[in-house]
């Protein structure tokens, strides 16, 4: 796998304060630096024979390259006096390359592997960009990485660069203090996490609780932390740290953001909160949606909210819910990604790889945890959580639906989420369901999950459920959803108009 493509370019001397680059035997160190909103190239030249070195800096920049970095990069013993500061600014991001000039228009590039390895494991985000003032001549690539974590670090750099580009494009670069965000922190481990509901936020809160509970590098699996304990725990926040006089935590910490495709996040909110009994969200979301958008609703519907449709829910999200409820607010509003420079940006769709990279960066190992079985562990955890909470909620909602209907809905929810195969019909009679306990129902679902062995079919089954739901939504409402979550789509690389959406919107969405 190629780690980097470097576009090597012919030198244009007019961009540099020194231009004695005509010696074909000279070697160059090229440093690509991204500093604030400046994307610059720096050259450090030295000659093998007389050990004479010059630092060449583009005329049009006032930024400086720390001399300590030049000393590390250059194999020679001395560096010309440049007046550069030895202090490394937090914003500087760089990589060094050895270049042997074979000819003016054909430069042979080889990576400085020792330095690159060091930088791959650095906490800073190191962005490789083409040096300014040079014209394209040659393309060179890095050798394949042998580490899965290192490979995934490249994905991280791509995600962060996309985010920064969109922040610049929409003029959204830092305007707010990061201490105004809702992020939770672990001061001892220098770790910050901004929760995004319906993007594994409960899993991440359990992980946060686990690292809070010990100073050891070995921690409990998030699945061993009871959900309610993690949800009720009062974590430190940036606001609380600021009030205590800690002002530099954001600059020095590992900052993690986990996001999700906006369409999937919206659908998951409906499935998890409204498709099975939930006395809080049926009252808070379903009843108002029915009241506002259903013609002639029944008294039971207005009282219970038990039969709200996805179309009604989407209309209510568009009307006001996306501004009021954290499960539905855009990530750009929840976590201010243009104000906080996140170290790692995870996608729920790649949770396994992103979480593995996070634990590597934090230098923690998890007991009784296997990254290879994370998806199965999440499914088992979802079965237990959904079953016990649904049975508990049902006690207050017996006037709204029968226990048999509750069982059918819970079974269907697991099929919609791609946990059990939709070929398995609900197996209980009304009499059997009336006698069913939460524990036995969990056992029933777990057996069905173990028989659901075709993981690709389950993935497609889940996608088909999302597709079917959005096909019911009008093109007008879909375009409103796209507008509400527009920056989330663009900042995190999600498709505004996937095939199943274009099928509804037609040419307007393409």
SEDORO-391505 format. One record per residue (C-alpha): residue in one letter; x, y, z; residue number from 1. Coordinates in Angstrom, 1 decimal, padded with zeros to 4 digits, m for minus. Layout:
N
<atom "A" <X Y Z> NUM>,
...
***
This chain:
510
<atom "X" <000.0 000.0 000.0> 1>,
<atom "X" <001.3 003.4 m000.9> 2>,
<atom "X" <001.6 005.7 002.1> 3>,
<atom "X" <002.3 008.9 000.2> 4>,
<atom "X" <002.4 010.3 m003.3> 5>,
<atom "X" <004.9 013.1 m003.5> 6>,
<atom "X" <004.7 015.4 m006.5> 7>,
<atom "X" <008.4 016.4 m007.0> 8>,
<atom "X" <008.7 019.6 m008.9> 9>,
<atom "X" <011.3 021.5 m010.9> 10>,
<atom "X" <012.8 024.3 m008.9> 11>,
<atom "X" <011.7 027.9 m009.7> 12>,
<atom "X" <014.4 030.1 m008.2> 13>,
<atom "X" <012.3 033.2 m008.3> 14>,
<atom "X" <010.4 032.0 m005.3> 15>,
<atom "X" <013.5 031.7 m003.1> 16>,
<atom "X" <015.8 034.1 m001.3> 17>,
<atom "X" <018.8 032.0 m002.5> 18>,
<atom "X" <018.8 030.2 m005.8> 19>,
<atom "X" <022.2 028.5 m006.1> 20>,
<atom "X" <020.5 025.2 m007.0> 21>,
<atom "X" <022.3 024.5 m010.3> 22>,
<atom "X" <024.8 022.0 m008.9> 23>,
<atom "X" <023.6 018.6 m009.9> 24>,
<atom "X" <025.7 016.9 m007.2> 25>,
<atom "X" <023.9 018.8 m004.4> 26>,
<atom "X" <021.4 017.2 m002.1> 27>,
<atom "X" <018.3 018.8 m000.8> 28>,
<atom "X" <016.0 018.3 002.1> 29>,
<atom "X" <012.5 019.2 001.2> 30>,
<atom "X" <010.1 020.0 004.0> 31>,
<atom "X" <006.4 020.3 003.4> 32>,
<atom "X" <004.9 022.5 006.1> 33>,
<atom "X" <001.3 023.3 006.8> 34>,
<atom "X" <001.2 026.2 009.4> 35>,
<atom "X" <m002.1 027.9 010.2> 36>,
<atom "X" <m003.7 028.7 006.8> 37>,
<atom "X" <m000.3 028.6 005.0> 38>,
<atom "X" <000.8 025.7 002.9> 39>,
<atom "X" <004.5 026.2 002.3> 40>,
<atom "X" <007.6 024.4 001.0> 41>,
<atom "X" <011.0 024.8 002.6> 42>,
<atom "X" <014.4 023.8 001.2> 43>,
<atom "X" <017.5 023.0 003.1> 44>,
<atom "X" <020.6 022.6 000.8> 45>,
<atom "X" <023.9 021.1 001.6> 46>,
<atom "X" <026.9 020.1 m000.5> 47>,
<atom "X" <028.7 016.7 000.1> 48>,
<atom "X" <032.2 018.0 m000.6> 49>,
<atom "X" <032.6 021.1 001.5> 50>,
<atom "X" <029.8 020.5 004.0> 51>,
<atom "X" <028.4 023.9 003.3> 52>,
<atom "X" <024.7 024.2 004.0> 53>,
<atom "X" <022.1 026.9 003.2> 54>,
<atom "X" <018.6 027.2 004.4> 55>,
<atom "X" <016.3 028.4 001.6> 56>,
<atom "X" <013.0 029.9 002.6> 57>,
<atom "X" <010.3 031.3 000.2> 58>,
<atom "X" <010.4 035.1 000.1> 59>,
<atom "X" <006.7 035.4 000.5> 60>,
<atom "X" <006.4 033.8 003.9> 61>,
<atom "X" <007.3 035.0 007.4> 62>,
<atom "X" <007.0 031.6 008.9> 63>,
<atom "X" <010.1 029.9 010.1> 64>,
<atom "X" <011.4 026.3 010.2> 65>,
<atom "X" <012.7 025.4 013.6> 66>,
<atom "X" <016.5 024.7 013.4> 67>,
<atom "X" <016.1 021.7 015.7> 68>,
<atom "X" <014.1 020.0 013.0> 69>,
<atom "X" <016.7 020.8 010.4> 70>,
<atom "X" <019.4 019.3 012.5> 71>,
<atom "X" <017.4 016.1 012.9> 72>,
<atom "X" <016.8 015.9 009.1> 73>,
<atom "X" <020.3 016.7 007.8> 74>,
<atom "X" <022.9 014.0 008.1> 75>,
<atom "X" <025.7 016.7 008.2> 76>,
<atom "X" <027.0 018.0 011.5> 77>,
<atom "X" <026.4 021.7 011.2> 78>,
<atom "X" <023.5 023.8 010.0> 79>,
<atom "X" <023.8 027.4 008.7> 80>,
<atom "X" <022.8 030.1 011.1> 81>,
<atom "X" <019.3 031.1 010.1> 82>,
<atom "X" <017.8 032.9 013.1> 83>,
<atom "X" <015.0 030.3 013.3> 84>,
<atom "X" <013.4 029.7 016.7> 85>,
<atom "X" <014.2 026.4 018.4> 86>,
<atom "X" <010.6 026.4 019.7> 87>,
<atom "X" <008.3 024.1 017.7> 88>,
<atom "X" <004.9 025.8 017.2> 89>,
<atom "X" <002.0 023.4 017.9> 90>,
<atom "X" <000.5 024.3 014.5> 91>,
<atom "X" <003.5 023.2 012.4> 92>,
<atom "X" <003.0 020.0 010.6> 93>,
<atom "X" <005.9 018.6 008.5> 94>,
<atom "X" <007.8 015.8 006.9> 95>,
<atom "X" <011.4 015.6 005.6> 96>,
<atom "X" <012.6 014.0 002.4> 97>,
<atom "X" <016.1 013.5 001.1> 98>,
<atom "X" <016.4 014.5 m002.6> 99>,
<atom "X" <019.4 013.7 m004.8> 100>,
<atom "X" <019.3 015.9 m007.9> 101>,
<atom "X" <019.9 013.8 m010.9> 102>,
<atom "X" <019.0 016.6 m013.3> 103>,
<atom "X" <017.2 019.9 m013.2> 104>,
<atom "X" <014.0 018.4 m014.6> 105>,
<atom "X" <014.2 014.9 m013.2> 106>,
<atom "X" <014.6 014.6 m009.5> 107>,
<atom "X" <015.0 011.2 m007.9> 108>,
<atom "X" <013.2 011.1 m004.6> 109>,
<atom "X" <013.9 008.7 m001.7> 110>,
<atom "X" <012.2 009.0 001.7> 111>,
<atom "X" <014.1 009.6 004.8> 112>,
<atom "X" <012.8 006.4 006.4> 113>,
<atom "X" <014.2 007.0 009.9> 114>,
<atom "X" <012.6 010.4 010.2> 115>,
<atom "X" <009.4 009.3 008.6> 116>,
<atom "X" <009.1 006.4 011.0> 117>,
<atom "X" <009.6 008.8 013.9> 118>,
<atom "X" <006.9 011.1 012.5> 119>,
<atom "X" <004.4 008.4 011.9> 120>,
<atom "X" <004.3 007.7 015.6> 121>,
<atom "X" <004.3 011.3 016.6> 122>,
<atom "X" <001.1 012.7 018.2> 123>,
<atom "X" <001.1 015.7 015.8> 124>,
<atom "X" <m000.7 015.4 012.5> 125>,
<atom "X" <002.0 015.4 009.9> 126>,
<atom "X" <000.7 016.5 006.5> 127>,
<atom "X" <002.8 016.0 003.4> 128>,
<atom "X" <002.2 018.6 000.7> 129>,
<atom "X" <004.1 019.6 m002.4> 130>,
<atom "X" <006.8 022.3 m001.9> 131>,
<atom "X" <005.7 025.8 m003.0> 132>,
<atom "X" <007.6 027.3 m005.9> 133>,
<atom "X" <008.4 024.0 m007.6> 134>,
<atom "X" <007.0 022.7 m010.9> 135>,
<atom "X" <005.8 019.1 m011.4> 136>,
<atom "X" <008.3 016.7 m012.9> 137>,
<atom "X" <008.3 013.3 m011.1> 138>,
<atom "X" <005.9 011.3 m008.9> 139>,
<atom "X" <007.5 009.2 m006.1> 140>,
<atom "X" <005.8 006.8 m003.6> 141>,
<atom "X" <006.6 005.5 m000.2> 142>,
<atom "X" <007.1 001.8 000.5> 143>,
<atom "X" <004.2 m000.2 001.9> 144>,
<atom "X" <003.6 000.0 005.6> 145>,
<atom "X" <003.7 m003.2 007.5> 146>,
<atom "X" <001.5 m002.0 010.3> 147>,
<atom "X" <m002.3 m001.9 010.2> 148>,
<atom "X" <m002.3 001.0 012.7> 149>,
<atom "X" <000.2 003.0 010.5> 150>,
<atom "X" <m001.9 002.3 007.4> 151>,
<atom "X" <m004.9 003.7 009.1> 152>,
<atom "X" <m003.0 006.8 010.2> 153>,
<atom "X" <m002.9 007.7 006.5> 154>,
<atom "X" <m006.7 007.5 006.4> 155>,
<atom "X" <m006.7 009.8 009.4> 156>,
<atom "X" <m004.6 012.4 007.6> 157>,
<atom "X" <m006.9 012.3 004.6> 158>,
<atom "X" <m010.0 012.9 006.8> 159>,
<atom "X" <m008.4 015.8 008.7> 160>,
<atom "X" <m007.2 017.5 005.6> 161>,
<atom "X" <m010.7 017.3 004.1> 162>,
<atom "X" <m012.2 018.8 007.2> 163>,
<atom "X" <m009.7 021.7 007.3> 164>,
<atom "X" <m010.3 022.3 003.6> 165>,
<atom "X" <m014.1 022.6 004.1> 166>,
<atom "X" <m013.6 024.8 007.2> 167>,
<atom "X" <m011.5 027.2 005.0> 168>,
<atom "X" <m013.9 026.9 002.1> 169>,
<atom "X" <m016.9 028.0 004.2> 170>,
<atom "X" <m014.8 030.5 006.3> 171>,
<atom "X" <m015.5 028.6 009.5> 172>,
<atom "X" <m012.0 028.6 010.9> 173>,
<atom "X" <m011.8 029.1 014.6> 174>,
<atom "X" <m014.4 031.6 015.9> 175>,
<atom "X" <m015.4 030.1 019.2> 176>,
<atom "X" <m013.4 029.1 022.2> 177>,
<atom "X" <m013.1 025.3 022.3> 178>,
<atom "X" <m014.0 025.5 026.0> 179>,
<atom "X" <m017.6 026.3 024.8> 180>,
<atom "X" <m017.9 022.8 023.3> 181>,
<atom "X" <m019.6 019.8 025.0> 182>,
<atom "X" <m016.5 017.7 025.0> 183>,
<atom "X" <m015.6 015.4 027.9> 184>,
<atom "X" <m012.0 014.9 029.0> 185>,
<atom "X" <m009.6 012.7 030.9> 186>,
<atom "X" <m006.9 015.0 032.2> 187>,
<atom "X" <m004.5 012.4 033.4> 188>,
<atom "X" <m004.4 010.7 030.0> 189>,
<atom "X" <m004.6 014.0 028.0> 190>,
<atom "X" <m007.7 012.7 026.2> 191>,
<atom "X" <m010.7 014.6 024.9> 192>,
<atom "X" <m013.8 013.1 023.3> 193>,
<atom "X" <m016.8 015.0 021.8> 194>,
<atom "X" <m019.9 012.8 022.0> 195>,
<atom "X" <m022.1 012.5 018.9> 196>,
<atom "X" <m025.3 010.7 019.8> 197>,
<atom "X" <m026.2 007.8 017.5> 198>,
<atom "X" <m022.5 007.4 016.6> 199>,
<atom "X" <m021.4 004.9 019.3> 200>,
<atom "X" <m021.5 007.6 022.0> 201>,
<atom "X" <m022.6 005.2 024.6> 202>,
<atom "X" <m019.8 002.8 023.7> 203>,
<atom "X" <m017.3 005.7 023.9> 204>,
<atom "X" <m018.7 006.9 027.3> 205>,
<atom "X" <m018.2 003.4 028.6> 206>,
<atom "X" <m014.6 003.5 027.3> 207>,
<atom "X" <m014.1 006.9 029.0> 208>,
<atom "X" <m015.4 005.5 032.2> 209>,
<atom "X" <m013.1 002.5 031.9> 210>,
<atom "X" <m010.0 004.7 031.5> 211>,
<atom "X" <m011.2 006.9 034.4> 212>,
<atom "X" <m011.4 004.0 036.7> 213>,
<atom "X" <m007.7 003.1 036.6> 214>,
<atom "X" <m004.3 004.7 036.0> 215>,
<atom "X" <m003.1 001.4 034.5> 216>,
<atom "X" <m002.4 000.9 030.8> 217>,
<atom "X" <m004.7 m002.1 031.0> 218>,
<atom "X" <m008.4 m001.3 031.2> 219>,
<atom "X" <m011.7 m003.1 031.4> 220>,
<atom "X" <m013.6 m003.7 028.1> 221>,
<atom "X" <m016.3 m001.0 027.5> 222>,
<atom "X" <m018.8 m003.9 027.3> 223>,
<atom "X" <m018.1 m004.7 031.0> 224>,
<atom "X" <m019.1 m001.3 032.1> 225>,
<atom "X" <m022.9 m001.1 032.8> 226>,
<atom "X" <m024.5 001.4 030.4> 227>,
<atom "X" <m026.4 003.4 033.1> 228>,
<atom "X" <m023.2 003.8 035.2> 229>,
<atom "X" <m021.4 005.3 032.2> 230>,
<atom "X" <m024.3 007.5 031.1> 231>,
<atom "X" <m024.8 008.9 034.6> 232>,
<atom "X" <m021.1 009.4 035.4> 233>,
<atom "X" <m020.2 013.1 035.5> 234>,
<atom "X" <m017.0 013.3 033.4> 235>,
<atom "X" <m014.7 016.3 033.5> 236>,
<atom "X" <m015.5 018.8 030.7> 237>,
<atom "X" <m013.5 021.5 029.1> 238>,
<atom "X" <m015.6 024.0 030.9> 239>,
<atom "X" <m014.9 022.6 034.3> 240>,
<atom "X" <m011.1 022.5 033.4> 241>,
<atom "X" <m011.2 026.1 032.3> 242>,
<atom "X" <m012.9 027.1 035.6> 243>,
<atom "X" <m010.1 025.4 037.4> 244>,
<atom "X" <m007.5 027.4 035.5> 245>,
<atom "X" <m006.4 024.8 033.0> 246>,
<atom "X" <m006.1 026.7 029.7> 247>,
<atom "X" <m003.8 024.6 027.5> 248>,
<atom "X" <m005.4 021.2 027.6> 249>,
<atom "X" <m006.9 021.4 024.1> 250>,
<atom "X" <m003.5 022.2 022.5> 251>,
<atom "X" <m001.7 019.3 024.3> 252>,
<atom "X" <m004.4 016.5 024.3> 253>,
<atom "X" <m005.4 013.7 022.0> 254>,
<atom "X" <m008.8 014.8 020.6> 255>,
<atom "X" <m011.2 012.2 019.2> 256>,
<atom "X" <m014.4 012.8 017.2> 257>,
<atom "X" <m016.5 009.9 016.0> 258>,
<atom "X" <m019.1 010.6 013.3> 259>,
<atom "X" <m021.6 008.8 011.1> 260>,
<atom "X" <m023.4 009.1 007.8> 261>,
<atom "X" <m026.2 011.6 008.4> 262>,
<atom "X" <m028.8 009.4 006.7> 263>,
<atom "X" <m027.8 006.4 008.8> 264>,
<atom "X" <m027.7 008.5 012.0> 265>,
<atom "X" <m031.2 009.9 011.3> 266>,
<atom "X" <m032.6 006.5 010.6> 267>,
<atom "X" <m030.9 005.0 013.7> 268>,
<atom "X" <m032.5 007.6 015.8> 269>,
<atom "X" <m036.0 006.6 014.6> 270>,
<atom "X" <m035.3 002.8 014.9> 271>,
<atom "X" <m033.7 003.0 018.4> 272>,
<atom "X" <m036.1 005.5 020.0> 273>,
<atom "X" <m039.4 005.1 018.2> 274>,
<atom "X" <m039.8 001.6 016.7> 275>,
<atom "X" <m040.0 m000.1 020.1> 276>,
<atom "X" <m041.6 001.1 023.3> 277>,
<atom "X" <m039.9 004.1 024.8> 278>,
<atom "X" <m042.1 006.2 027.0> 279>,
<atom "X" <m039.8 009.2 027.0> 280>,
<atom "X" <m039.2 009.5 023.2> 281>,
<atom "X" <m042.7 008.5 022.3> 282>,
<atom "X" <m043.9 011.5 024.2> 283>,
<atom "X" <m041.0 013.9 023.2> 284>,
<atom "X" <m040.8 013.0 019.5> 285>,
<atom "X" <m043.6 010.8 018.3> 286>,
<atom "X" <m046.6 012.6 019.8> 287>,
<atom "X" <m045.6 016.0 018.5> 288>,
<atom "X" <m044.8 014.6 015.1> 289>,
<atom "X" <m048.2 013.0 014.8> 290>,
<atom "X" <m049.9 016.1 016.1> 291>,
<atom "X" <m048.2 018.4 013.6> 292>,
<atom "X" <m048.2 016.2 010.5> 293>,
<atom "X" <m051.0 013.6 010.6> 294>,
<atom "X" <m054.4 014.5 009.4> 295>,
<atom "X" <m057.1 013.3 011.8> 296>,
<atom "X" <m055.0 011.3 014.2> 297>,
<atom "X" <m056.7 009.0 016.6> 298>,
<atom "X" <m056.9 009.7 020.3> 299>,
<atom "X" <m054.7 006.7 021.0> 300>,
<atom "X" <m052.0 008.0 018.6> 301>,
<atom "X" <m052.1 011.5 020.2> 302>,
<atom "X" <m051.8 009.9 023.7> 303>,
<atom "X" <m049.2 007.2 022.9> 304>,
<atom "X" <m047.3 008.1 019.8> 305>,
<atom "X" <m046.9 004.4 019.2> 306>,
<atom "X" <m047.6 004.4 015.5> 307>,
<atom "X" <m045.5 007.4 014.3> 308>,
<atom "X" <m044.1 006.9 010.8> 309>,
<atom "X" <m040.6 007.6 009.6> 310>,
<atom "X" <m042.1 010.3 007.2> 311>,
<atom "X" <m043.7 012.1 010.1> 312>,
<atom "X" <m040.5 011.9 012.2> 313>,
<atom "X" <m038.4 013.3 009.3> 314>,
<atom "X" <m040.8 016.3 009.0> 315>,
<atom "X" <m040.6 017.0 012.7> 316>,
<atom "X" <m036.8 016.8 012.5> 317>,
<atom "X" <m036.9 019.3 009.7> 318>,
<atom "X" <m039.3 021.6 011.6> 319>,
<atom "X" <m037.4 022.0 014.8> 320>,
<atom "X" <m036.0 018.7 016.3> 321>,
<atom "X" <m032.6 019.1 014.6> 322>,
<atom "X" <m032.0 022.3 016.6> 323>,
<atom "X" <m033.2 021.0 020.0> 324>,
<atom "X" <m032.2 017.4 020.4> 325>,
<atom "X" <m028.6 016.2 020.6> 326>,
<atom "X" <m029.4 012.9 018.8> 327>,
<atom "X" <m030.3 014.9 015.7> 328>,
<atom "X" <m028.2 018.1 015.8> 329>,
<atom "X" <m025.5 018.3 013.1> 330>,
<atom "X" <m022.0 017.4 014.2> 331>,
<atom "X" <m020.9 020.9 013.2> 332>,
<atom "X" <m023.1 022.3 016.0> 333>,
<atom "X" <m022.4 019.6 018.6> 334>,
<atom "X" <m018.6 019.5 018.4> 335>,
<atom "X" <m017.4 022.6 016.5> 336>,
<atom "X" <m014.9 020.7 014.4> 337>,
<atom "X" <m013.6 023.9 012.8> 338>,
<atom "X" <m012.8 025.3 016.3> 339>,
<atom "X" <m011.2 022.2 017.7> 340>,
<atom "X" <m008.4 020.5 015.7> 341>,
<atom "X" <m009.2 016.9 016.4> 342>,
<atom "X" <m006.3 014.5 016.4> 343>,
<atom "X" <m008.4 011.5 015.3> 344>,
<atom "X" <m011.6 011.5 013.3> 345>,
<atom "X" <m013.4 008.2 013.5> 346>,
<atom "X" <m016.3 007.0 011.3> 347>,
<atom "X" <m018.8 004.6 012.8> 348>,
<atom "X" <m018.6 002.7 009.5> 349>,
<atom "X" <m014.9 001.9 010.3> 350>,
<atom "X" <m015.2 001.8 014.1> 351>,
<atom "X" <m012.9 m001.3 014.4> 352>,
<atom "X" <m010.0 000.4 012.7> 353>,
<atom "X" <m010.5 003.8 014.3> 354>,
<atom "X" <m010.9 002.5 017.8> 355>,
<atom "X" <m007.8 000.3 017.4> 356>,
<atom "X" <m005.8 003.4 016.4> 357>,
<atom "X" <m007.2 005.4 019.3> 358>,
<atom "X" <m006.2 002.7 021.9> 359>,
<atom "X" <m002.7 002.6 020.2> 360>,
<atom "X" <m002.3 006.4 020.5> 361>,
<atom "X" <m003.5 006.4 024.1> 362>,
<atom "X" <m001.3 003.4 024.9> 363>,
<atom "X" <m004.0 001.4 026.5> 364>,
<atom "X" <m004.8 m002.3 026.2> 365>,
<atom "X" <m008.2 m003.7 026.9> 366>,
<atom "X" <m008.9 m006.9 028.9> 367>,
<atom "X" <m011.4 m009.4 027.4> 368>,
<atom "X" <m011.6 m007.5 024.2> 369>,
<atom "X" <m011.0 m008.6 020.6> 370>,
<atom "X" <m011.0 m006.1 017.8> 371>,
<atom "X" <m011.7 m008.9 015.3> 372>,
<atom "X" <m015.0 m009.7 017.0> 373>,
<atom "X" <m016.0 m006.1 017.7> 374>,
<atom "X" <m019.1 m006.2 015.4> 375>,
<atom "X" <m020.3 m009.4 017.0> 376>,
<atom "X" <m019.8 m007.9 020.5> 377>,
<atom "X" <m021.7 m004.8 019.6> 378>,
<atom "X" <m024.6 m006.9 018.3> 379>,
<atom "X" <m024.7 m009.0 021.5> 380>,
<atom "X" <m024.6 m005.8 023.6> 381>,
<atom "X" <m027.4 m004.2 021.5> 382>,
<atom "X" <m029.6 m007.3 022.0> 383>,
<atom "X" <m029.2 m007.2 025.8> 384>,
<atom "X" <m029.6 m003.4 026.1> 385>,
<atom "X" <m032.6 m003.1 023.7> 386>,
<atom "X" <m034.4 m006.1 025.3> 387>,
<atom "X" <m034.1 m005.1 028.9> 388>,
<atom "X" <m034.9 m001.5 028.3> 389>,
<atom "X" <m037.9 m002.3 026.1> 390>,
<atom "X" <m039.4 m004.7 028.6> 391>,
<atom "X" <m039.0 m002.1 031.3> 392>,
<atom "X" <m040.5 000.7 029.2> 393>,
<atom "X" <m043.5 m001.5 028.2> 394>,
<atom "X" <m044.7 m001.6 031.8> 395>,
<atom "X" <m045.7 002.0 031.4> 396>,
<atom "X" <m047.1 001.6 027.9> 397>,
<atom "X" <m049.4 m001.4 028.2> 398>,
<atom "X" <m052.4 000.8 027.2> 399>,
<atom "X" <m050.6 001.6 023.9> 400>,
<atom "X" <m049.8 m001.9 022.5> 401>,
<atom "X" <m049.9 m005.5 023.6> 402>,
<atom "X" <m047.0 m007.5 024.8> 403>,
<atom "X" <m047.2 m009.6 021.6> 404>,
<atom "X" <m046.9 m006.4 019.5> 405>,
<atom "X" <m043.9 m005.3 021.7> 406>,
<atom "X" <m042.2 m008.7 021.0> 407>,
<atom "X" <m042.8 m008.4 017.3> 408>,
<atom "X" <m041.4 m004.9 017.2> 409>,
<atom "X" <m038.3 m005.8 019.1> 410>,
<atom "X" <m037.7 m008.8 016.7> 411>,
<atom "X" <m038.2 m006.5 013.7> 412>,
<atom "X" <m035.8 m003.9 015.2> 413>,
<atom "X" <m033.0 m006.5 015.3> 414>,
<atom "X" <m033.7 m007.4 011.7> 415>,
<atom "X" <m033.6 m003.8 010.6> 416>,
<atom "X" <m030.3 m003.3 012.4> 417>,
<atom "X" <m028.8 m006.3 010.6> 418>,
<atom "X" <m028.4 m008.4 013.7> 419>,
<atom "X" <m030.7 m011.3 012.8> 420>,
<atom "X" <m031.7 m012.6 009.4> 421>,
<atom "X" <m035.0 m011.4 008.2> 422>,
<atom "X" <m035.8 m014.9 007.0> 423>,
<atom "X" <m036.5 m015.8 010.6> 424>,
<atom "X" <m040.1 m015.1 011.4> 425>,
<atom "X" <m041.2 m014.0 014.9> 426>,
<atom "X" <m041.4 m017.4 016.6> 427>,
<atom "X" <m043.8 m016.8 019.5> 428>,
<atom "X" <m047.5 m017.1 019.9> 429>,
<atom "X" <m049.5 m014.5 021.9> 430>,
<atom "X" <m049.7 m016.9 024.8> 431>,
<atom "X" <m045.9 m017.6 024.7> 432>,
<atom "X" <m045.1 m013.9 024.5> 433>,
<atom "X" <m047.4 m013.1 027.4> 434>,
<atom "X" <m045.2 m015.4 029.6> 435>,
<atom "X" <m041.9 m014.2 028.2> 436>,
<atom "X" <m039.3 m012.6 030.4> 437>,
<atom "X" <m036.6 m010.2 029.3> 438>,
<atom "X" <m033.9 m012.8 030.0> 439>,
<atom "X" <m035.6 m015.6 028.0> 440>,
<atom "X" <m036.2 m013.1 025.1> 441>,
<atom "X" <m032.5 m012.2 025.1> 442>,
<atom "X" <m031.7 m015.9 024.8> 443>,
<atom "X" <m034.1 m016.2 021.9> 444>,
<atom "X" <m032.5 m013.3 020.0> 445>,
<atom "X" <m029.0 m014.6 020.7> 446>,
<atom "X" <m029.9 m018.0 019.3> 447>,
<atom "X" <m031.3 m016.3 016.1> 448>,
<atom "X" <m028.2 m014.2 015.8> 449>,
<atom "X" <m025.9 m017.2 016.0> 450>,
<atom "X" <m027.9 m018.8 013.1> 451>,
<atom "X" <m027.6 m015.6 011.1> 452>,
<atom "X" <m024.2 m016.5 009.6> 453>,
<atom "X" <m024.2 m014.6 006.3> 454>,
<atom "X" <m022.7 m011.3 007.3> 455>,
<atom "X" <m022.8 m009.8 003.9> 456>,
<atom "X" <m026.6 m010.5 003.7> 457>,
<atom "X" <m027.0 m008.9 007.1> 458>,
<atom "X" <m025.1 m005.8 005.9> 459>,
<atom "X" <m027.3 m005.6 002.8> 460>,
<atom "X" <m030.4 m006.2 004.9> 461>,
<atom "X" <m029.6 m003.2 007.0> 462>,
<atom "X" <m028.9 m001.0 004.0> 463>,
<atom "X" <m032.2 m002.1 002.4> 464>,
<atom "X" <m034.0 m001.0 005.5> 465>,
<atom "X" <m032.5 002.5 005.3> 466>,
<atom "X" <m033.3 002.6 001.5> 467>,
<atom "X" <m036.9 001.6 002.1> 468>,
<atom "X" <m037.4 004.2 004.8> 469>,
<atom "X" <m036.1 007.1 002.7> 470>,
<atom "X" <m038.0 006.0 m000.4> 471>,
<atom "X" <m041.1 007.0 001.5> 472>,
<atom "X" <m039.8 010.5 002.1> 473>,
<atom "X" <m040.7 013.2 m000.4> 474>,
<atom "X" <m038.0 014.7 m002.6> 475>,
<atom "X" <m038.7 018.1 m001.0> 476>,
<atom "X" <m038.1 016.8 002.5> 477>,
<atom "X" <m034.9 015.0 001.5> 478>,
<atom "X" <m033.5 018.2 000.1> 479>,
<atom "X" <m034.3 019.9 003.3> 480>,
<atom "X" <m032.4 017.1 005.2> 481>,
<atom "X" <m029.5 017.5 002.9> 482>,
<atom "X" <m029.4 021.3 003.6> 483>,
<atom "X" <m029.6 020.8 007.4> 484>,
<atom "X" <m026.7 018.3 007.4> 485>,
<atom "X" <m024.9 019.7 004.4> 486>,
<atom "X" <m021.6 020.5 006.2> 487>,
<atom "X" <m021.6 017.1 008.0> 488>,
<atom "X" <m021.8 015.4 004.6> 489>,
<atom "X" <m019.0 017.6 003.2> 490>,
<atom "X" <m016.7 017.8 006.2> 491>,
<atom "X" <m016.6 014.1 006.8> 492>,
<atom "X" <m016.7 012.8 003.2> 493>,
<atom "X" <m020.3 011.3 003.1> 494>,
<atom "X" <m022.3 011.3 m000.1> 495>,
<atom "X" <m025.2 013.7 m000.1> 496>,
<atom "X" <m026.9 011.9 m002.9> 497>,
<atom "X" <m026.3 008.2 m002.8> 498>,
<atom "X" <m028.2 006.0 m005.3> 499>,
<atom "X" <m031.2 005.4 m003.0> 500>,
<atom "X" <m031.6 009.1 m002.4> 501>,
<atom "X" <m031.3 010.1 m006.1> 502>,
<atom "X" <m034.0 007.5 m006.8> 503>,
<atom "X" <m036.3 009.7 m004.7> 504>,
<atom "X" <m035.1 013.2 m005.6> 505>,
<atom "X" <m034.4 012.6 m009.3> 506>,
<atom "X" <m032.2 014.9 m011.3> 507>,
<atom "X" <m032.5 017.7 m008.6> 508>,
<atom "X" <m030.3 015.8 m006.3> 509>,
<atom "X" <m027.6 014.9 m008.8> 510>,
***
